[in-house]
Amino acid sequence: MLNRATTAAAVMTCLALAGCKPRQAPPAQKSAASTPAATGQQKTLEQLAAKMKMPAPASPWATLAPKLVELSLHCVEREYPNKPSDVQASDESVKPPRKLHPAFYGCFDWHSAVHGHWTMVRLLKRQPSMAAAVRIRAALNRRLTTDNLAGELAYFKEKHHRLFERPYGWGWLLRLQAELLTFDDADARRWSAALKPLARLLAERTVGYLERLSVPVRAGTHASTAFALAHIYDYARVAGDRSLGRAVAAAARRFYIDDIGCPVDYEPSGEDFVSPCFAEADVMRRVLPPARFRVWLARFLPPMGSTRFAGLLRPPEVRDKEDPRIGHLIGLSLQRAWTMEGVASGLAKTDPRRKILRVAAAVHREDALAKVFHSGYGGAHWLASFAVFLLTGADTEVRHPPSWDDPVTGTPRGLPSKEKNP
């Protein structure tokens, strides 16, 4: 992926070593939208959009929701198998998961336990009378207690655990708190109050981390900077955390504003569950005004009617659904789908790319949902969250008016209300 700094370095090297001349600036031309090339590209997009047909959902939401929440209910209090990511400082620090993480010890690993709780909260909030509601509420009452979450906070305050689950787990923890803050329910207010100290700690650490991070991590797995920033920015808007919101917006623009030609034809890697290009586009949708985002997107992605982009219109092949790492590709289809929907929401209603992205999202959705329940525990412990995130429209639920700092001038803009739950 090239940016202006990379291009400038290449030009200087060319001048020094080959004696070549920089390309002269072209004479003033008509706007790009009126050039023959742009007109032809628009026709290609319109033709592609006309050919694409929206697939019908194979299973209704009323059938899927109970099955998905059962996956989370089954794993949030299942301690083993467990994949710890702890730094062990001594013999005494070696403890079973339930001792290290009294709230989030289930679902194979810490971050999956966190977003397993998010899944239950999300569905309880949206469907309070669903059949599993009593069991969901009981599980949340057992896990999201003041004592349990104080234990989680104490863990993060230990010297060797300061980087634990950064940034992926941090993003999901703040997403959980954002969900609780928007849930008008007595239990949810209690759970949110218990979680608040840990959420604040991770929010504060995120601000410092982003100040020190010189370049983003462009991975298709847990280390992805863009994936985490989208979750964290949504939390900041919901909680009214001005410092965090401004830090995320500034970092995203610093990392990505000059990116051009994202190599979508190199995606995916064999064990990805995040599309690096679409994760980046989805976070930039949040921190740029719509008109500016559309200009940026046109430079960032190759034309959607091109052969380079064609690979993103179809889901990846998953040859072994029960392999916990290869099975990541099931989650990739779900994440692609929600980020395609998110990017489409940032385009003009008359833009043919909206339909192209939404049909591609639906194709990815149907392909993934046909595999989620056949992925073994290696997939079942986390895929429900990705499916619920997509199917309930969580990626586009938090509205993003102009960001706290103007993307061009840095001038502060209007602030959201203060955090809703004390």
Buried (B, 14 or more C-beta within 10 A) or exposed (E): BEBEEEEEEEBEEEEEEEEEEEEEEEEEEEEEEEEEEBEEBBEBBBEBBEEBEEEEBEEEEEEBBEEBBBBBBBBBBBBEEBEBEBEEEEEEEEEEBBEBBBBBBBBBBBBBBBBBBBBBBBBBBEBEEBEBBEBBBEBBEEBBBEEBBBBBBEBBEEEEBEEBBBBBBBBBBBBBBBBBBBBEBEBBBBBBBBBBBBBBBBBEBBBEBBEEBEEBBBBBBBBBBBBBBBBBBBBBBBBBBBEBBBBBBBBBBBBBBBBBBBEBBEBBBEBBBBBBBBBBBBBBBBBBBBEBBBEBBBEBBBBBBBEBBBEBBEBBEBEEBBBBEBBBBBBBBBBBBBBBBBBBBBBEEEBBBBBBBBBBBBBBBBBBBBBBBEBEBBBBBBBBBBBBBBBBEBBBEBEBEEBBBBBEEEEEEEEBEEBBBE
